[in-house]
């Protein structure tokens, strides 16, 4: 699915957020495409929870928008253009 971000710092933050959830085995976010690839156990974690965890770190996903306060805490280089 899509996760909005810009740089290597975003990549580390997004992947770390997903991997912090029990049941997520692999998270690989691609900068040019803004797509994240995951390997996870659906018996331990559902996809919605992964979206919410990433959004809590300031990154909008294709399903969940980050709260303004979380987005505002991103470093300047990580502030992507948000859809209104």
Secondary structure, 3 states (H helix, E strand, C coil): CEECCCCHHHHHHHHHHHHCCCCEEEEEEECCCCEEEEEECCCCCCHHHHHHHHHCCCCCECCCCCCHHHHHCCCHHHCCCCCC
